[in-house]
């Protein structure tokens, strides 16, 4: 149980770092040309106009299947009666099965730009598996955002 809590804390901390890295990294591009951001995280999926605002959108989604081992423990006692008498014993053992689990990794980043293609603001959503690649690309720019 302690191991599960430790792993959960690690995943939570990693997720926070990933999302803070995206937020801080995108903040570093505020006021800069959208082309600067494209050179760092790659070409966007497209552009949209919402309520008169021009948005540039990056989006990724993929299903990943992993196999998780599940170990079952069993034990018990056995009694045997026969022509030769009575027998008694105990047994224990384990069996492991492998259960496939499919997870969707996704991330969407929306950046608002002005008529001169300067970045005005941003928004993003997704999970750690989908957003990590954007976070990794933006991490070097975090110091710029803090200055």
Protein Blocks (a to p, Z undefined) as FASTA:
>chain_A
ZZmmmmmmmmmmmmmmmmmmmmmmmmmmgoiafklmmmmnopafbdcdeehiacdddddd
dddddddddddddddddddddfkbccdddddddddddddddddddddddddddfkopafb
dcdeddfklmmmmmmmmmmmmmmmmZZ
